[in-house]
């Protein structure tokens, strides 16, 4: 059964050699009594030629159909002039078969291996072993493999130790629901699958493992989207005796190394953008910097306005924001603008003002409400050209205004089919707020995770004005997608306990839930920081895929189910009895 090469490796350099290949029948043609078979494996395919003079091989080959598994032996020969296929690496040659063997047959398939068009997600995932034969999926998994290898080598070369952290751990509040695992030995108690290795990697820093990394599995029971799965992989790192610059330098080097390995280039150092500036200029904490369209604060222009909507917003201390869409006037019909207005409303806005610039002046339903000096100031600010459109939004809450204007910017980029100025636009968003207030619970919560350190000069504000405290939290953003999140951590127990107290965790509860880490913090834990980077998201971006499902071998559906294994599913009553679990409610579909 030993093969001499993979199909995609058969090139003109092997002309005249005898080869043994194994694979799947990708295509089958009978031309004038000569059989041509495209044999495929994960490296590509090569053409087999079986002539009628070889009766035994010809008879065997005549019975083949698509997706049959075969073993073929023959001599590599150059194709005749006019029959060369320059689109594939094996296109100059073919195998003149002297022996062929059918290893397995194949029943009619639910879909064509060559395409995933018009195939439902459930069908693709139910027959994932067929879906993964598709050349695109093979390419995606190969790219994922290559990225994993170069990332591991990179961290090894930079003095990091790969340490595996537990999958069965305890439940901790980290922003999403835990997946719980009942214990048979400790009846009535549960493990939790880790949302991240956060406490373990900080504990490793306390252990003196000053440079840790892991391609870590993380589990979160949350609503799913294109860039989320119940389980995912993250490139997890933590370093001791570092500042943000050190983490950024290591992470940027990793990104450059990973991109180079797949024939891409990403430039460093990355742009650094404070959180508040990102919201103001782009209406998002993960802005797509490939496009120039920026949001401006134009509140000052309308400080004496007679336009009642803007007047009320300014009186309430709110904000008026605007952006200019170049050469868009003819592309944005009234119907399209109405849809944009609805989008703004869905994202918290009350309405949208728009002005088209034509023949040296602004036109639109709202233009009549503004003074000449206001329109001139607006023109001086944006310097519009013929056919430009200015959109203006306002709200009593500046953050709300920023977010719906950000949603508008994102949609305009899509509608106007704007061309990116660069292929890859990475940046760091820094200085996120440390805390946010939950009014219905009368407490603060971590804006990201509870282990993030406050900016040193803001520590006194923890006692007087916690919402003004900036953090050493950061995100890595690439082309509008959050790829990584991290921070400098709290390495002192007193600061960590103060933050947990603001989140309404008593000392007793904090000790119960975070005791492992808190105890380590008062026993010589060094300053440290790190991040977790979404490996699936990175791979999807590099492969040009919109969904991380396309770069995961066996993903779940958006309903968190696996059609291939038909999981989750019911279990035997005996198993439940051993765990001391009684099912009090069961969905109708599971009965």
PAFINU-37432 format. One record per residue (C-alpha): residue in one letter; x, y, z. Coordinates in steps of 0.001 Angstrom, whole numbers, padded with zeros to 6 digits, always signed. Layout:
<rs>
AXYZ ...
</rs>
This chain:
<rs>
X+000000+000000+000000 X+003023+002299+000280 X+002789+005276-002041 X+005862+006955-003451 X+004502+010530-003559 X+001418+012666-003074 X-000588+013524-006193 X+000280+017231-006093 X+004005+016438-006065 X+004074+014795-009501 X+005837+017326-011753 X+008010+017288-014862 X+011055+016746-012633 X+009818+013150-012120 X+009434+012367-015838 X+010288+008745-016581 X+010031+007572-012967 X+007660+004916-011736 X+005218+006166-009109 X+002610+004623-006838 X-000219+006973-005800 X-003279+006682-003578 X-006325+008923-003549 X-009879+009633-004646 X-011293+009703-008163 X-011949+013401-008781 X-013008+013109-012403 X-013455+010391-015019 X-013502+010711-018821 X-013503+008254-021733 X-011979+009831-024842 X-011892+007538-027860 X-011482+004405-025801 X-008734+005848-023571 X-009644+006513-019919 X-008520+009737-018223 X-008870+009823-014435 X-008110+012799-012173 X-006723+011324-008944 X-006927+013618-005917 X-005472+013757-002426 X-005013+016691-000053 X-002101+018095-002090 X-003987+018363-005381 X-004634+016024-008279 X-002814+014390-011156 X-004100+012872-014400 X-004001+009098-014862 X-004156+007597-018368 X-005328+004005-018879 X-005166+002576-022401 X-007185-000408-023721 X-003974-002383-024425 X-003642-002940-020654 X-006772-005114-020395 X-006671-005784-016640 X-006088-002141-015664 X-008587-000907-018286 X-011297-003218-016985 X-010682-002130-013404 X-010591+001563-014330 X-013818+001256-016326 X-015697+000476-013120 X-014483+003591-011269 X-016746+006492-010344 X-016208+009801-008539 X-014903+009494-004962 X-013866+005859-005313 X-010635+005287-003403 X-007879+003820-005589 X-004222+002925-005717 X-002478+003392-009064 X+000981+002582-010345 X+002592+003885-013509 X+005253+005954-015238 X+005333+009775-015292 X+005156+011102-018858 X+004922+014572-020352 X+001562+015532-021776 X+001289+016000-025521 X+001579+019533-026882 X-001736+021347-026588 X-002870+019297-023588 X-000793+021026-020897 X-002820+022545-018039 X-000886+025545-016735 X-003421+026167-013938 X-002184+023263-011793 X+001291+022227-010648 X+000898+018763-012193 X-000449+020100-015476 X+002626+019281-017583 X+002547+015549-016878 X+000333+012484-016547 X+000722+008942-015235 X+000621+006147-017803 X-001011+003485-015614 X+000121-000127-015639 X-001771-001203-012529 X-004809+000170-010691 X-006651-001159-007668 X-009997-000147-006172 X-009629+000183-002382 X-013187+001329-001684 X-016321+002346-003559 X-018613+005284-002879 X-022398+005576-002850 X-024063+008640-004471 X-023180+011738-002409 X-025546+014402-000999 X-023514+017146-002697 X-020668+017660-005133 X-017216+017729-003510 X-016160+020543-005845 X-018615+023120-004510 X-020238+024380-001338 X-022695+026668-003126 X-026382+026176-002352 X-025572+023634+000362 X-027090+024304+003764 X-024789+024565+006756 X-026483+021619+008461 X-025843+019374+005450 X-022227+020491+005147 X-021595+019797+008825 X-023540+016522+008876 X-021260+015222+006108 X-018206+017171+007230 X-015884+014351+006112 X-017074+015063+002569 X-016961+018840+002985 X-013337+018634+004137 X-012340+016995+000842 X-013097+020312-000883 X-009874+022018-002036 X-010806+025233-000245 X-011278+023460+003069 X-008025+021533+002627 X-006262+024840+001978 X-007807+026379+005102 X-006780+023503+007373 X-003299+023449+005837 X-002938+027189+006481 X-004128+026686+010060 X-001534+023951+010561 X+001266+026082+009123 X+000339+029059+011318 X+000287+026877+014434 X+003753+025523+013687 X+005405+028888+013032 X+003764+030439+016104 X+005081+027620+018295 X+008584+027997+016840 X+008456+031766+017289 X+007668+031585+020992 X+010223+028842+021555 X+012891+031029+019923 X+011903+033905+022233 X+012308+031952+025453 X+008685+030991+026147 X+007674+027690+027733 X+004566+025925+026416 X+002547+024875+029460 X-000802+023075+029289 X-003370+024327+031788 X-006358+022294+033071 X-009557+021820+031102 X-011493+020743+034208 X-011404+023673+036618 X-013776+025750+038767 X-016423+028213+037693 X-015298+031862+037710 X-017116+034964+036399 X-015297+035999+033220 X-018047+037542+031103 X-019857+034519+029638 X-021683+031469+030944 X-019581+028491+031904 X-019998+024990+030565 X-020404+022859+033684 X-019218+019275+034126 X-020797+017289+036989 X-018480+015238+039196 X-019353+011619+039917 X-016741+011345+042688 X-017782+014599+044378 X-021541+014240+044091 X-023410+017534+043728 X-020276+019454+042741 X-019214+020647+039318 X-016159+021414+037300 X-016304+024186+034704 X-014601+024230+031321 X-012252+027256+031205 X-013387+030409+029442 X-009665+031198+029309 X-006567+030056+031210 X-006476+033459+032950 X-005931+032507+036591 X-003638+029614+035719 X-001308+031700+033578 X-001110+034398+036252 X-000344+031674+038774 X+002450+030487+036464 X+003931+033982+036697 X+003862+033623+040493 X+005645+030293+039971 X+008590+031900+038207 X+007653+030629+034719 X+008261+034125+033422 X+007416+033468+029770 X+004452+031176+029098 X+002495+030403+025945 X-000108+027890+024882 X-002449+027204+021985 X-005229+026960+024528 X-008761+025636+024192 X-011396+027964+025643 X-015108+027305+026191 X-017952+029809+026463 X-021680+029151+026588 X-022770+032254+024694 X-024875+033246+021705 X-023000+032390+018538 X-022056+034514+015537 X-019728+034130+012563 X-016667+034805+014732 X-017784+032791+017798 X-017958+029098+018678 X-018707+027254+021941 X-015082+026124+021909 X-012239+027943+020262 X-008460+028147+020259 X-006455+031115+021424 X-002764+031897+021310 X-002294+032561+025004 X+000793+034321+026378 X+001905+035789+029694 X+005182+037486+030632 X+006719+038725+033875 X+008600+041990+034492 X+007077+043659+031435 X+005306+046812+030363 X+002873+047226+027490 X+005688+047982+025043 X+007240+044568+025719 X+003976+042714+025096 X+003325+044701+021911 X+006817+044023+020573 X+006492+040247+021103 X+002950+040145+019665 X+003843+042229+016596 X+006836+039990+015918 X+004594+036918+016161 X+002125+038447+013700 X+004852+039357+011209 X+006320+035847+011443 X+002906+034197+010988 X+001983+036354+007990 X+005356+035831+006324 X+004892+032042+006616 X+001801+032216+004392 X+003229+034695+001889 X+001726+037846+003387 X+003254+040971+004913 X+002002+042975+007866 X+003850+046121+008910 X+004967+046965+012442 X+004898+048780+014774 X+001105+048854+014818 X-000816+052094+015271 X-001844+052771+018896 X-005204+054417+019423 X-006711+055344+022815 X-010171+053880+023389 X-011877+057281+023631 X-010244+058474+020408 X-011300+055286+018605 X-014916+055904+019625 X-014785+059554+018586 X-013096+059077+015200 X-014553+055734+014126 X-017517+055006+016421 X-016064+051649+017411 X-013472+050105+019711 X-012488+047839+016793 X-012355+050222+013822 X-011479+049099+010325 X-008519+051360+009578 X-008282+050350+005915 X-010727+053172+005157 X-010293+056913+005763 X-013915+057863+006479 X-013739+059469+009943 X-016345+060829+012332 X-015981+064396+013623 X-017393+066141+016668 X-019156+069218+015286 X-021038+070225+018457 X-019235+073601+018492 X-020589+074504+015032 X-024168+074337+016324 X-023677+075843+019792 X-026106+078706+018933 X-028390+076762+016601 X-032116+077300+016282 X-032598+073684+015133 X-034618+072287+018045 X-033171+068749+017933 X-029553+069936+018139 X-030440+072667+020616 X-031941+070119+023030 X-028944+067779+022683 X-026458+070573+023440 X-028553+071723+026414 X-028383+068171+027830 X-024591+068077+027442 X-024713+065686+024506 X-022770+065444+021281 X-023298+066154+017586 X-021176+064008+015284 X-020833+063884+011512 X-019031+062058+008716 X-018556+062733+005017 X-019116+060092+002346 X-017149+061127-000735 X-018852+061112-004162 X-021861+059293-002763 X-024782+061587-003574 X-025782+059803-006785 X-025355+056354-005199 X-027535+057059-002168 X-031195+057158-003150 X-033842+058301-000713 X-034745+054645-000133 X-031155+053780+000786 X-030925+056769+003121 X-034179+055708+004806 X-032605+052289+005457 X-029531+053983+006896 X-031797+056005+009176 X-033430+052788+010390 X-029989+051332+011053 X-029124+054349+013180 X-032343+053916+015154 X-031637+050215+015745 X-028295+051233+017229 X-029759+053726+019698 X-030156+056892+017625 X-033355+058889+017244 X-032788+059981+013660 X-030288+061072+011038 X-029664+064361+009254 X-028141+064244+005776 X-026950+066941+003405 X-025789+066440-000180 X-023268+068907-001623 X-024244+070037-005108 X-023380+073153-007109 X-021387+074632-004241 X-024017+074274-001513 X-025669+071761+000798 X-029082+070391-000163 X-031482+068177+001743 X-034719+068194+003753 X-032941+069564+006826 X-030880+072278+005099 X-033631+074867+005606 X-033347+074541+009400 X-029725+075685+009522 X-028299+079199+009420 X-026031+080214+006552 X-023087+080569+008953 X-023682+077024+010253 X-023677+075573+006741 X-020548+077572+005901 X-018792+076320+009045 X-019805+072784+008100 X-018388+073324+004610 X-015142+074774+005996 X-014820+071779+008316 X-015359+069005+005731 X-014297+070835+002536 X-016844+068844+000490 X-016673+068371-003269 X-019449+067969-005807 X-021462+064808-005010 X-020325+064363-001404 X-022849+063603+001373 X-022539+064658+005019 X-024419+062642+007645 X-025063+064173+011069 X-026184+062365+014211 X-026833+063668+017705 X-027629+062301+021133 X-027680+063420+024746 X-025173+060617+025439 X-021903+061029+023553 X-021110+057291+023645 X-024507+056423+022138 X-023931+058940+019356 X-020471+057500+018707 X-021754+053943+018421 X-024623+054575+016000 X-022387+056781+013861 X-019875+053922+013872 X-022561+051522+012659 X-023438+054040+009927 X-019776+054310+008866 X-019469+050532+008620 X-022630+050251+006509 X-021607+053100+004182 X-018279+051382+003500 X-020241+048304+002450 X-022933+050102+000404 X-020480+052350-001434 X-018140+049380-002049 X-015159+051444-000941 X-011767+050030-001831 X-009365+049559+001087 X-006196+051642+000937 X-004151+048738+002351 X-004700+044978+002635 X-003895+044693+006350 X-004508+047478+008866 X-003559+046381+012402 X-003756+048582+015474 X-003734+048521+019243 X-006687+050085+021053 X-005426+051088+024498 X-006552+052605+027795 X-009996+051078+028009 X-012000+052098+031075 X-011344+049747+033979 X-014958+049531+035157 X-018535+050036+034013 X-021571+050660+036205 X-024531+048249+036367 X-027397+050456+037660 X-029944+047658+038124 X-027491+045851+040402 X-025976+048998+041951 X-022437+047799+041399 X-019458+048109+039109 X-018302+045399+036752 X-015045+044849+034908 X-015092+046413+031450 X-013025+043426+030289 X-011893+041099+033054 X-011474+041638+036786 X-007706+041015+036767 X-006763+044076+034678 X-004543+046623+036410 X-005594+050273+036631 X-003295+052927+035160 X-000946+053751+038045 X-001811+057450+038341 X-005545+056606+038344 X-005405+054246+041352 X-006571+057007+043817 X-009745+057379+041709 X-010819+053868+042745 X-011965+055476+046010 X-013459+058679+044598 X-014573+058197+040966 X-014130+054592+039723 X-015648+055231+036272 X-012795+057615+035447 X-010152+054980+036083 X-008295+053984+032944 X-006856+050515+032634 X-003846+048847+031068 X-006310+046829+028992 X-005700+046659+025255 X-007132+045013+022145 X-005367+044048+018946 X-007630+044876+016010 X-007100+043816+012394 X-009332+044996+009536 X-012180+045789+011929 X-012006+042487+013828 X-010874+042153+017429 X-008105+039558+017270 X-006630+039739+020750 X-007300+041143+024173 X-004914+041538+027056 X-003521+043759+029763 X-000988+044387+032456 X-002448+042491+035424 X-002851+043299+039088 X+000117+041770+040877 X-000791+043070+044353 X-003554+041502+046435 X-004750+044793+047965 X-005449+046386+044571 X-007093+043222+043261 X-009355+042977+046315 X-010297+046668+046040 X-011449+046113+042446 X-013371+042959+043380 X-015053+044883+046227 X-016267+047519+043734 X-017804+044619+041824 X-019626+043702+045067 X-017559+040595+045781 X-017133+040328+049550 X-013734+039258+050882 X-015224+035859+051664 X-016691+035439+048189 X-013511+036736+046549 X-011480+034225+048542 X-013882+031421+047576 X-013910+032202+043857 X-010428+033596+043308 X-008516+032250+046303 X-005899+030451+044199 X-004841+033707+042540 X-005303+036037+045523 X-003117+033829+047703 X-000423+033824+045032 X-000525+037633+044713 X+000615+038122+048308 X+003432+035604+048020 X+005913+037317+045762 X+004088+037551+042425 X+006040+039771+040009 X+004523+042440+037752 X+003175+040674+034686 X+000899+040920+031681 X-000167+039101+028565 X-002928+038469+026087 X-005049+035881+024332 X-005283+036016+020531 X-008126+034315+018664 X-006302+031727+016553 X-009463+030796+014629 X-010156+034461+013809 X-006578+035038+012676 X-006696+031994+010409 X-010080+033015+008963 X-008819+036512+008134 X-005703+035180+006412 X-007784+032634+004456 X-010278+035327+003419 X-013176+033610+005186 X-016068+035469+006815 X-016713+032744+009396 X-014337+030889+011703 X-016348+027715+010980 X-014498+027545+007661 X-011129+027105+009395 X-012247+024688+012149 X-012335+021006+011238 X-015482+020156+013208 X-017370+023316+014237 X-020796+023711+015785 X-023795+025379+014151 X-025148+028745+015311 X-027477+026700+017527 X-024384+025187+019228 X-025078+021720+017856 X-022972+019270+015847 X-024923+017577+013023 X-022047+015129+012446 X-022107+013638+015955 X-025710+014684+016691 X-024594+016378+019879 X-025607+017539+022380 X-027885+014598+023033 X-029583+012677+025828 X-027616+010209+027952 X-028553+006975+029700 X-030493+007240+032939 X-027759+005189+034618 X-025229+007945+033913 X-027555+010571+035369 X-028150+008463+038478 X-024412+008074+039052 X-024037+011848+038911 X-027061+012516+041098 X-028739+014530+038354 X-032476+014641+037658 X-033851+016201+034470 X-036786+018424+035466 X-037370+019949+032044 X-036623+018659+028575 X-037125+020423+025264 X-039686+018742+023018 X-037074+018024+020319 X-035065+015876+022766 X-037943+013711+023994 
</rs>
